[in-house]
Amino acid sequence: MPVKFGLWRLDGESAQQVRSNVIASEERLERIIQERLDILGLDDLFQIGRAGHHRLLYVIELKRDRTPREVVAQALEYGFWAQGLSLEAVRELYAKHHQGDDFDSAFTSHFEGDLPESINTDHHLVVVASGIDTSSEQIVDYLRGYRVPINVLFFEYLQDGDREYLARSWLSDPEIEASSGASGKKQTPWSGLDFFVAVGENQHRNWDDMRRFGFVSAGHGEKYRKAMSNLFEGARVWAAIPGTGYVGMGEVIAPAVAVSDFEVEVDGVTVPILQAPLEASNMGEEADDPEQSEYLARVRWIEVRPREQAVWEKGMFANQNVVAKLRQPFTLQRLAEVFRTPTDGSPA
């Protein structure tokens, strides 16, 4: 059962309980929720027809008074309908409820990021009510025992003279529900530009060479070659030395090529990088083998720093992969405060 909410008005040493009541109009409660979706306590929601969140859709069924079993059944019907919604169907639903507006543009504007690669990979059912009868609660508990994503949100309406209050409680913690869903932990949308690049220093590569000649590199294995191929022209890279921290931010200006095909400028003369003075003593090892060669992506550095001045704080993003999409808000925010990140969202 949910925690019973009580509210008392304090007048000096006197405590006067504020009595709960029944809100006069279900439509009024619906309008309040639509105007302030944050009142649901479900993180940052984006309203489609009722509400949706990134790849996760919430189906919300409002019921003003006690919740009969029929309302739970109707929520399940809505869930069956919602699970088959394609991206195009979501777009049509959004346009229908928002005077023909474009869903993609509205989503991008609201979350400041592109649409995820997939949408509606999971959904949750929420019954909104002022109370629940024993039979309905047993049905909900039974369904949740079989991992059906259903929950009940209680709103209690209180009046104190001409003042009105809404109190909220859940049958089960929605944060736990969301994190244990089929799609796992909710993922922050990716900017489409930002990449974490690990600078794994050894005989094949060195950060001093990278910042001097403008590149990031990895290789000596198929998975590293494929990882480097993810860096496209215009991408923004955040270079980090594992165990040390972030040391550079720049724009990719040419995709990765084998080390034997990469040229740099030395004293005003363009030469193959393997003829340049390098800190990496054996960058050219297996250069003739396309599978084992080092691969270099050319970067125009916007800001670099020596490894001794690397940026690192507890909780920053780190990854065992050479190249990974960087989408963690904390890391991006802190790096933007330290490095000269363009304010318009462009790579440079």
Summary of the structure (lengths in Angstrom):
residues: 348
radius of gyration: 27.5
end to end distance: 54.4
largest distance: 87.0
contacts: 1007
relative contact order: 0.11
helix: 29%
strand: 31%
